[in-house]
Structures are given as C-alpha cells and as structure tokens.
Amino acid sequence: MLAPAADPEAHAPGPGREEHRSFRTVLLASDLGPSSEAATRHAIELAARLGARLLVVHVMDHRRLAGDGFHGRADQARAEREVLLLEVVRRARHAGADAEFLIWSGEPQAAIAAAAEAEHADLLVVGSHGRAGMERSILGSVSDHLVRTAGCPVLVVRSPDPEAVVA
C-alpha cells in the first residue's frame, strides 16, 4: 500500500529549495499480459491518490505480430487490445482516476518513450518480466531502456508472481 500523498505546502518552492514536481499525468505502459498486472494496480492507485490523469499506453509491435507464422489482421489484433485497454480504463475510473488509453505502433522501447514525451507524462509506470542473465541480455529490457532514456521519472514494478512471467 502506498503512503498518503504529502502536503503540497511542504514542497512549495522557497529559498534554496527546488520546485516540487507534481504528477499530473501518469503514463502506464502495458503489454496487457499477466506480468503487467502489478504495474497496472500501482499506476491506478497512484493516479487516484494524486488526482492525476492515467494514460494507459500499449504498443503494437508489428514485427512480433508478423513473427512465428502469425498472419492475422492488424485491425483484429487492435480490436482485441482495445477491449483489454477499456477494462483497465474502467478499473481506473472505478478507483476515482481520470483515465484513457492510446495504442501506438512500433518498437516498444522507442514508442513508449515517444508517447511519454508527446503526452507530457510526469511519471512513467512499467512492469518488469523479471528476466535475468542471458535471457535478459538477448531479449533486452524495455524497462531498463526506459529508465535510461525517458524524460520523466520511471517506476518499474516487478511482478510478484513468477508464474506471471510471459516468455
């Protein structure tokens, strides 16, 4: 559980004090799989507590759609994702957060960073698959890349359930 939001007056700019960064837009980057659930819960709770807008972003990586012999229609894949995204938005609104979703296309690392910049995100929340060792170095890590390159703070939430890791 998160601590209650701090008193905004305690962070007011003053002599020798940096201006407080307020979180008006929380961007949740989600692959819509089980490993993103913990990040989704955290992002919803943060947005509701902070009175921030929650923007749920999913990236359709068409290279992955085309791989492994998949020859489906992009419009059908998008429609399936929209149903899942609408459910996240519904959950967030039920928790008291203003929420909406966007679907971007492209390579996830670059697209998420671009979405955060374009939407003026104040905080980026991402899940971590919990990969380690050789698998991580071969597959790379979207969350690692975002921590290094995003123009805003990044909260990486690891899935507590090792069975939730999606290969």
Buried (B, 14 or more C-beta within 10 A) or exposed (E): EEEEEEEEEEBEEEEEEEEEEEBBBBBBBBBBBBBBBBBBBBBBBBBBBBEBBBBBBBBBBEEEBEEEEEEEEEEEBBEEBEEBBEEBBEBBBEBEBBBBBBBBEBBBBBBBBBBBEEBEBBBBBBBBBBBEEEEEEEEEBBBBBBBEEBEBEBBBBBBEEEEBBEE
